[in-house]
Amino acid sequence: MLKGSFARKLITLILLITIFGISGVGARVVASETIVIRAFIPERTTVSYSEAGEVFFSSNVPSALVDVSYMSDATLLSVIAR
């Protein structure tokens, strides 16, 4: 009688583990999250020139301006980046 009781408990335990184990694998949790990223991008403005006198201007500031004025004996370069 002891062997039969132990066998029933063992079979019941295996069945419970199988039932809960399979349902745990099939279960799925669907969740959505909103992530807000805040960052500061420093302003960068670069002005360089070639040997031929060409001006190269690069900036991530939308209001940055470059102006090149040629005078009789000089070239005036004006950069405004606010």
HELIX and SHEET records of a PDB file:
HELIX    1   1 LEU A    2  GLY A   26  1                                  25    
SHEET    1   A 2 THR A  45  TYR A  49  0                                        
SHEET    2   A 2 VAL A  55  SER A  59 -1                                        
SHEET    1   B 2 LEU A  65  TYR A  70  0                                        
SHEET    2   B 2 THR A  75  ILE A  80 -1                                        
END                                                                             
